[in-house]
Amino acid sequence: MDDLNKLSESLIERIKKSSKLAELDQIKAEALGKNGFITLAMGNIKNIASEHKKEYGAQVNHYKNLISDNVEAHKLSLEEQELANKLNQEKVDITLPPKPHKIGSLHPISRTIEEIVNIFGYFGFKLVQGPEIDTDFNNFTALNIPETHPARQMHDTFYLKEEGLLLRTHTSNVQIRTMTNSKPPFRIISTGRTYRCDWDMTHTPMFHQIEGLCIDTNINMGHLKYLLNEFLKMFFEKDNIPMRLRPHYFPFTEPSAEVDISYSRNGNEFKIGEGDKWMEILGCGMVHPNVLESCGIDSTKYQGFAFGMGVERPAMLKYGISDLRTFFEGDQRWLDHYNFKGFDIPSLIGGLSA
């Protein structure tokens, strides 16, 4: 025990004289480390006679606690000294202007979705959401899309390993789920992310889509045309937008049409609703009887119309965005330019500028 006492006293003197934390840790390891003399002394207790073990163990613990207390006390002193040195060396220039606060804002896609949903809500359409991962039946089969249709190919659709599951290629799966689980009449609008294998200035593998569905009795194309024309005038904030329905083919609607709106371009100046040029803006049509029947709706009693559009294209046209990919690149400069404050609530007639 005399040797243990001398070693401990010598170590405590070194602890008090140490000037760096790394040096203190090294001194501590000489006593309490794996091969430290206190650790070895504690391991030697098995060689002590039974009648002396209690006394021996108490003395070893005494020196162990003595060294630990001295280490912790000096460590605290060194840390306080280190902090004081840093504070003396580091200066804060209080004359520098403060950094501007970053206030959150809404992405153009989020605002465009809000605006479109708000407009169709005025006409009695209820917002309904659905899953982005769905079955082949809800995404294709129930929509009267045959097995041989190109949209079912791997190069157009993201299929999952689980058989029969995929990333939805449109939000029409929400319409199928609604028609299957609800009784008509109803008017719904669905929004969300959709996925297709495509990437260029006007296409991305993930994009946003909005679709509408109305199921009732005595529904016809005249109702659809009026609704879409009123929507376009409200969205683009124009009193009149020349619109044409061009015959087209969609498996899930019959008759089907693509909706074009007039525009003019003079250099970099682009105007909606003026000129003699036409641009496709959305697709629409009367719901195919096969789709109604596949969802358990009597096609002899009920009719309906459906329409759908990507969110990015109307946003690009309205807010002057030239490249679709910039929506998803996360460039802070772009986001600072094309953003909307949280309290910018779109009106029904005048859009955001009202």
VMD Tcl script that draws the C-alpha trace (Angstrom):
set ca {
  {0.00 0.00 0.00}
  {2.94 2.33 0.55}
  {3.82 2.04 -3.13}
  {0.21 2.79 -4.09}
  {0.22 5.85 -1.83}
  {3.45 7.20 -3.33}
  {2.25 6.60 -6.90}
  {-1.05 8.34 -6.18}
  {0.57 11.38 -4.54}
  {3.03 11.73 -7.44}
  {0.20 11.44 -9.97}
  {-1.94 14.06 -8.21}
  {0.99 16.50 -8.32}
  {1.28 15.95 -12.08}
  {-2.48 16.40 -12.46}
  {-2.31 19.81 -10.78}
  {0.61 20.90 -12.98}
  {-0.92 19.74 -16.30}
  {-1.86 22.58 -18.64}
  {-3.69 20.80 -21.47}
  {-6.69 18.49 -21.59}
  {-4.83 15.92 -23.71}
  {-2.02 15.80 -21.13}
  {-4.59 15.36 -18.34}
  {-6.21 12.44 -20.14}
  {-2.83 10.75 -20.52}
  {-2.05 11.13 -16.81}
  {-5.48 9.76 -15.91}
  {-4.86 6.70 -18.09}
  {-1.65 5.91 -16.13}
  {-3.78 5.25 -13.07}
  {-7.26 4.34 -14.30}
  {-6.58 3.06 -17.81}
  {-6.54 -0.59 -18.83}
  {-2.97 -1.04 -17.60}
  {-3.03 1.74 -14.96}
  {-1.65 1.02 -11.52}
  {-5.05 1.46 -9.83}
  {-6.66 -0.94 -12.32}
  {-3.89 -3.49 -11.73}
  {-4.21 -3.09 -7.96}
  {-7.91 -3.80 -8.15}
  {-7.21 -6.90 -10.22}
  {-4.74 -8.09 -7.58}
  {-7.48 -8.43 -4.96}
  {-7.86 -12.11 -5.87}
  {-4.35 -12.71 -4.48}
  {-5.05 -11.10 -1.11}
  {-5.87 -13.24 1.89}
  {-9.56 -13.39 2.72}
  {-9.23 -11.62 6.06}
  {-7.45 -8.64 4.41}
  {-9.52 -8.32 1.24}
  {-12.05 -5.88 2.70}
  {-9.38 -3.51 3.99}
  {-7.33 -3.82 0.80}
  {-10.34 -3.12 -1.43}
  {-11.35 -0.06 0.61}
  {-7.87 1.45 0.33}
  {-7.68 0.88 -3.43}
  {-11.12 2.50 -3.88}
  {-9.95 5.43 -1.76}
  {-7.02 6.15 -4.09}
  {-9.21 5.55 -7.15}
  {-11.78 8.13 -5.99}
  {-9.03 10.55 -4.93}
  {-7.44 10.48 -8.37}
  {-10.83 10.71 -10.16}
  {-11.90 13.73 -8.11}
  {-8.64 15.54 -8.79}
  {-8.87 14.78 -12.51}
  {-12.45 16.08 -12.79}
  {-11.73 19.21 -10.78}
  {-8.67 20.10 -12.84}
  {-10.46 19.24 -16.08}
  {-13.19 21.75 -15.24}
  {-10.55 24.37 -14.49}
  {-8.77 23.75 -17.80}
  {-12.06 23.92 -19.77}
  {-12.94 27.25 -18.15}
  {-9.48 28.58 -18.95}
  {-9.74 27.37 -22.55}
  {-13.10 29.09 -22.97}
  {-11.72 32.32 -21.50}
  {-8.78 32.22 -23.92}
  {-11.13 31.74 -26.89}
  {-13.31 34.64 -25.77}
  {-10.24 36.86 -25.48}
  {-8.99 35.88 -28.92}
  {-12.29 35.95 -30.83}
  {-13.93 39.27 -31.51}
  {-17.44 40.03 -32.77}
  {-17.76 43.05 -35.02}
  {-21.04 44.55 -33.84}
  {-20.95 47.07 -36.71}
  {-21.59 44.37 -39.32}
  {-25.17 44.39 -40.68}
  {-27.26 41.40 -39.55}
  {-28.08 38.64 -41.99}
  {-31.59 39.02 -43.42}
  {-34.20 36.67 -42.06}
  {-35.35 33.96 -44.46}
  {-39.13 33.88 -44.45}
  {-40.78 30.76 -45.78}
  {-42.86 30.99 -48.92}
  {-45.04 28.79 -51.10}
  {-43.62 27.07 -54.16}
  {-45.31 28.00 -57.48}
  {-46.58 24.42 -57.81}
  {-48.25 24.55 -54.38}
  {-49.82 27.92 -55.15}
  {-51.04 26.82 -58.58}
  {-52.68 23.72 -57.07}
  {-54.39 25.88 -54.44}
  {-55.65 28.23 -57.09}
  {-57.02 25.49 -59.37}
  {-58.68 23.64 -56.48}
  {-60.18 26.91 -55.29}
  {-61.71 27.62 -58.69}
  {-63.25 24.17 -59.14}
  {-64.44 24.28 -55.53}
  {-66.57 27.24 -56.58}
  {-68.34 24.89 -59.03}
  {-69.02 22.28 -56.34}
  {-66.05 19.96 -56.83}
  {-64.73 18.27 -53.69}
  {-61.00 17.61 -53.27}
  {-60.19 13.90 -52.90}
  {-56.69 12.41 -52.52}
  {-55.36 8.92 -53.19}
  {-52.20 6.76 -52.96}
  {-49.20 7.25 -55.21}
  {-48.55 3.49 -55.19}
  {-51.55 1.62 -56.56}
  {-52.62 -1.52 -58.36}
  {-52.46 -2.19 -62.07}
  {-56.26 -2.49 -61.99}
  {-56.88 1.00 -60.60}
  {-54.24 2.61 -62.80}
  {-54.93 0.83 -66.09}
  {-57.52 -1.98 -66.28}
  {-60.48 -0.16 -64.72}
  {-59.77 2.79 -67.02}
  {-60.39 0.66 -70.12}
  {-56.67 0.64 -71.00}
  {-55.92 -2.65 -72.80}
  {-52.99 -4.93 -72.00}
  {-51.30 -3.96 -75.27}
  {-51.44 -0.20 -74.66}
  {-47.98 1.49 -74.88}
  {-48.48 3.22 -71.52}
  {-48.19 -0.18 -69.81}
  {-44.65 -0.72 -71.11}
  {-41.66 -0.62 -68.75}
  {-40.19 2.42 -70.54}
  {-43.29 4.48 -69.66}
  {-44.29 3.15 -66.22}
  {-42.38 2.53 -62.97}
  {-43.32 -0.96 -61.79}
  {-42.57 -2.21 -58.26}
  {-41.12 -5.60 -57.40}
  {-44.41 -6.60 -55.78}
  {-46.60 -8.08 -58.47}
  {-49.42 -5.83 -59.65}
  {-48.13 -2.64 -57.98}
  {-46.77 0.49 -59.66}
  {-46.23 4.23 -59.23}
  {-49.38 5.80 -60.60}
  {-49.01 7.40 -64.02}
  {-51.97 9.74 -63.44}
  {-54.35 10.70 -60.66}
  {-57.17 8.81 -62.40}
  {-56.71 6.06 -59.82}
  {-58.48 8.40 -57.38}
  {-61.47 8.58 -59.73}
  {-61.65 4.78 -59.90}
  {-61.50 4.48 -56.11}
  {-64.20 7.14 -55.74}
  {-66.55 5.56 -58.29}
  {-66.02 2.12 -56.72}
  {-66.66 3.24 -53.14}
  {-69.24 6.01 -53.61}
  {-72.72 6.31 -55.03}
  {-73.40 8.99 -57.65}
  {-74.04 11.82 -58.11}
  {-70.70 13.42 -57.17}
  {-68.15 15.92 -58.37}
  {-64.54 15.45 -57.33}
  {-61.16 16.89 -58.14}
  {-57.92 15.05 -57.33}
  {-54.35 16.35 -57.18}
  {-50.96 14.83 -56.52}
  {-47.65 13.54 -57.81}
  {-47.56 11.15 -60.74}
  {-44.65 9.26 -62.32}
  {-43.54 8.42 -65.86}
  {-40.17 7.56 -67.44}
  {-39.37 10.88 -69.11}
  {-36.84 13.72 -68.67}
  {-36.33 16.84 -70.81}
  {-37.22 20.56 -70.82}
  {-40.95 19.82 -70.88}
  {-41.08 16.41 -69.11}
  {-39.86 15.11 -65.76}
  {-40.13 11.59 -64.27}
  {-42.23 13.04 -61.46}
  {-44.83 15.72 -62.10}
  {-48.06 17.00 -60.60}
  {-51.49 16.42 -62.06}
  {-55.04 17.59 -61.43}
  {-58.07 15.67 -62.63}
  {-61.78 16.29 -62.29}
  {-64.76 13.95 -62.48}
  {-68.49 14.60 -62.52}
  {-71.00 11.71 -62.46}
  {-74.73 12.45 -62.61}
  {-77.77 12.00 -64.79}
  {-78.23 13.96 -68.03}
  {-74.59 15.11 -68.19}
  {-73.28 16.11 -71.62}
  {-70.32 17.71 -73.41}
  {-71.96 21.13 -73.19}
  {-71.61 21.08 -69.40}
  {-67.94 20.09 -69.75}
  {-67.17 22.81 -72.30}
  {-68.78 25.53 -70.18}
  {-66.94 24.43 -67.02}
  {-63.53 24.34 -68.70}
  {-64.02 27.70 -70.41}
  {-64.99 29.35 -67.13}
  {-62.01 27.75 -65.38}
  {-59.54 29.00 -68.00}
  {-60.89 32.56 -67.81}
  {-60.62 32.56 -64.01}
  {-57.19 30.98 -63.90}
  {-55.54 33.17 -66.54}
  {-57.48 36.26 -65.38}
  {-58.96 36.97 -68.81}
  {-62.51 38.02 -69.69}
  {-62.37 35.92 -72.84}
  {-60.12 33.05 -73.89}
  {-60.81 31.48 -77.30}
  {-60.95 27.74 -76.73}
  {-61.43 24.78 -79.03}
  {-62.09 21.09 -78.39}
  {-60.06 19.01 -80.80}
  {-61.14 15.36 -81.26}
  {-58.71 12.93 -79.67}
  {-58.49 9.37 -78.37}
  {-58.37 8.39 -74.69}
  {-59.28 4.83 -73.66}
  {-61.24 6.05 -70.63}
  {-63.46 8.65 -72.33}
  {-65.74 8.60 -75.38}
  {-66.01 11.04 -77.05}
  {-62.60 12.47 -76.11}
  {-61.02 15.83 -76.82}
  {-57.91 17.86 -76.21}
  {-58.54 21.47 -75.20}
  {-56.53 24.14 -77.02}
  {-56.36 27.83 -76.15}
  {-55.26 30.67 -78.41}
  {-52.03 32.55 -77.93}
  {-49.63 34.89 -79.68}
  {-45.86 35.22 -79.54}
  {-43.81 38.23 -80.52}
  {-40.16 37.57 -79.70}
  {-40.07 36.87 -75.96}
  {-43.56 38.31 -75.47}
  {-46.14 35.57 -74.96}
  {-49.86 36.31 -74.58}
  {-52.64 33.89 -73.66}
  {-56.07 34.35 -75.23}
  {-54.80 36.43 -78.16}
  {-53.59 35.63 -81.65}
  {-54.27 32.86 -84.14}
  {-52.01 30.13 -82.72}
  {-53.26 27.25 -80.62}
  {-51.76 25.42 -77.65}
  {-52.92 22.26 -75.92}
  {-53.70 22.84 -72.24}
  {-55.61 19.74 -71.04}
  {-57.50 16.60 -72.03}
  {-61.15 15.75 -71.41}
  {-64.16 13.73 -72.50}
  {-67.27 11.83 -71.48}
  {-66.52 8.91 -69.17}
  {-66.48 5.67 -71.16}
  {-69.38 3.30 -70.29}
  {-66.84 0.49 -69.74}
  {-65.20 2.56 -66.99}
  {-68.53 3.17 -65.29}
  {-69.46 -0.52 -65.44}
  {-66.06 -1.64 -64.12}
  {-66.73 0.50 -61.03}
  {-70.25 -0.82 -60.52}
  {-72.12 2.21 -61.90}
  {-75.08 1.70 -64.23}
  {-74.02 3.34 -67.49}
  {-77.62 3.37 -68.77}
  {-78.64 5.65 -65.90}
  {-75.56 7.76 -65.21}
  {-73.19 9.71 -67.41}
  {-70.19 11.79 -66.56}
  {-67.30 13.81 -67.81}
  {-63.65 13.85 -66.81}
  {-60.72 16.16 -67.45}
  {-57.09 16.27 -66.52}
  {-54.01 18.45 -66.82}
  {-50.48 18.71 -65.52}
  {-50.01 21.44 -62.94}
  {-46.61 22.51 -64.23}
  {-47.77 23.66 -67.67}
  {-50.45 26.12 -66.45}
  {-47.97 27.41 -63.86}
  {-45.30 27.91 -66.53}
  {-47.72 29.78 -68.79}
  {-49.13 31.99 -66.06}
  {-45.89 32.88 -64.30}
  {-43.46 32.95 -67.24}
  {-41.34 29.91 -66.37}
  {-39.51 28.53 -69.41}
  {-37.95 25.27 -68.18}
  {-39.99 22.60 -66.38}
  {-36.91 21.18 -64.64}
  {-36.34 24.36 -62.64}
  {-39.39 23.52 -60.51}
  {-37.44 20.68 -58.88}
  {-33.82 21.87 -58.82}
  {-34.08 23.69 -55.48}
  {-32.14 26.76 -56.64}
  {-32.62 29.31 -53.84}
  {-32.32 32.25 -56.27}
  {-35.11 30.79 -58.40}
  {-37.25 30.10 -55.33}
  {-36.74 33.67 -54.09}
  {-37.95 34.98 -57.45}
  {-40.90 32.62 -58.04}
  {-42.52 32.44 -54.62}
  {-45.75 33.41 -52.90}
  {-46.33 34.52 -49.35}
  {-48.48 32.32 -47.17}
  {-51.26 34.91 -46.95}
  {-51.59 35.41 -50.71}
  {-55.04 33.86 -51.04}
  {-56.19 33.53 -54.67}
  {-59.58 34.94 -55.54}
  {-62.05 33.08 -57.72}
  {-62.07 35.57 -60.56}
  {-58.87 37.57 -60.42}
  {-56.28 34.98 -59.46}
  {-53.42 36.21 -57.28}
  {-53.30 39.72 -58.74}
  {-56.82 40.60 -57.60}
}
mol new
graphics top color blue
foreach p $ca { graphics top sphere $p radius 0.5 }
foreach p [lrange $ca 0 end-1] q [lrange $ca 1 end] { graphics top cylinder $p $q radius 0.2 }
display resetview
